């Protein structure tokens, strides 16, 4: 785990930037439909998992399970950040992109309990999907040059 976290420092920096950006867009009242995709944490994490899987295979000699494990770790961290930002949004009474109904797969405002259940589902499903993205990246990493 420590090795994965050390390797993922750049990813963690980008995650922090995306989290702050997503938070600020929501708190400054930018309509969700207009700009939610600018700082999509899930999409960024999937891309990072794919690229980390590819590059770690070629230049760090990772095995498939190591690439998938790194990606799963990244997916779990992302979901924990999303979960914490959602809870914080409700606790502070703020309207952010983390507690927006569309982000929680709803048509209207979502009560706290329902939002937490939705985010717990993400804590289970998204790291698995991210692990798969890392494994696919590992497979594609064979196409990279040696040097």
C-alpha positions in Angstrom: 0.0 0.0 0.0 2.8 2.4 0.9 4.4 1.8 -2.5 1.1 2.5 -4.3 0.7 5.7 -2.4 4.2 6.8 -3.1 3.8 6.0 -6.8 0.4 7.8 -7.0 1.6 11.2 -5.6 0.9 13.0 -8.9 -2.5 11.4 -9.1 -3.3 12.5 -5.5 -2.3 16.1 -6.4 -4.6 16.0 -9.5 -7.4 14.5 -7.3 -7.0 17.4 -4.8 -7.2 19.9 -7.7 -10.3 18.3 -9.1 -11.9 18.1 -5.7 -11.3 21.8 -5.0 -12.4 22.7 -8.5 -15.6 20.7 -8.2 -16.3 22.1 -4.8 -15.8 25.7 -5.9 -18.0 25.4 -9.1 -20.8 24.2 -6.9 -20.4 26.7 -4.1 -20.1 29.6 -6.6 -23.4 28.6 -8.1 -22.3 27.5 -11.6 -25.1 25.4 -12.9 -24.3 21.6 -12.6 -25.5 20.9 -16.2 -23.2 23.5 -17.6 -19.9 22.4 -16.1 -20.0 19.2 -14.1 -17.8 17.5 -16.6 -14.9 19.9 -16.1 -13.8 18.3 -12.9 -15.2 14.8 -13.1 -13.3 12.8 -10.4 -14.6 9.4 -11.6 -13.6 10.0 -15.3 -10.2 11.4 -14.2 -9.6 8.4 -12.0 -10.4 6.0 -14.8 -8.0 7.7 -17.1 -5.3 7.8 -14.5 -5.8 4.1 -13.7 -5.5 3.2 -17.4 -2.3 5.3 -17.9 -0.7 4.2 -14.6 -1.4 0.5 -15.6 0.2 1.0 -18.9 3.3 2.9 -17.8 3.9 0.8 -14.7 3.9 -2.3 -16.8 6.4 -1.0 -19.2 8.7 1.0 -17.0 8.3 -0.5 -13.5 7.7 -4.1 -14.6 4.4 -4.4 -12.8 2.5 -7.6 -13.1 -1.2 -7.6 -13.9 -2.3 -7.9 -10.3 0.0 -5.0 -9.3 -1.4 -2.7 -11.9 -5.0 -3.6 -11.0 -4.2 -3.2 -7.3 -2.8 0.3 -7.8 -5.8 1.2 -9.9 -8.2 -0.2 -7.2 -6.3 1.8 -4.6 -6.8 5.0 -6.7 -10.5 4.2 -7.2 -11.0 3.6 -3.5 -9.3 6.9 -2.6 -11.4 8.8 -5.1 -14.6 7.3 -3.7 -13.5 8.1 -0.2 -12.9 11.7 -1.2 -16.3 11.9 -2.9 -18.0 10.3 0.1 -16.3 12.8 2.5 -17.1 15.8 0.3 -20.7 14.7 0.1 -21.0 14.3 3.9 -19.3 17.7 4.4 -21.6 19.3 1.9 -24.6 18.1 3.9 -23.0 18.9 7.3 -22.3 22.5 6.2 -25.6 23.0 4.5 -23.9 23.9 1.2 -25.1 23.2 -2.3 -22.1 21.7 -4.1 -21.6 19.3 -7.0 -21.2 16.5 -4.5 -24.8 16.7 -3.2 -26.4 17.8 -6.4 -29.4 15.6 -7.3 -28.0 14.6 -10.7 -24.7 13.5 -9.1 -26.8 11.3 -6.8 -28.9 9.9 -9.6 -32.1 11.6 -8.5 -34.5 14.1 -10.0 -35.0 16.2 -6.8 -33.1 17.1 -3.6 -31.9 13.9 -1.9 -32.1 13.4 1.9 -28.8 12.8 3.7 -29.5 9.1 4.3 -30.2 8.3 0.7 -27.1 10.2 -0.4 -24.9 8.2 2.0 -26.4 4.9 0.6 -25.7 6.1 -2.9 -22.1 6.9 -2.1 -21.6 3.6 -0.3 -22.6 1.9 -3.5 -20.0 4.0 -5.3 -17.4 2.9 -2.7 -18.0 -0.7 -3.7 -18.6 -0.5 -7.4 -16.2 2.2 -8.6 -12.9 0.8 -7.2 -13.7 -2.5 -9.0 -14.3 -0.6 -12.3 -11.2 1.4 -11.8 -9.2 -1.9 -11.1 -10.5 -3.2 -14.5 -9.3 0.1 -16.1 -5.9 -0.5 -14.6 -5.8 -4.0 -15.9 -6.8 -2.8 -19.4 -4.1 -0.2 -19.2 -1.6 -2.9 -18.2 -2.7 -4.9 -21.3 -2.1 -1.8 -23.5 1.2 -1.1 -21.8 2.8 -3.8 -24.0 2.5 -1.4 -26.9 4.8 1.1 -25.3 8.5 1.3 -26.3 11.1 -0.1 -23.9 13.0 3.2 -23.6 
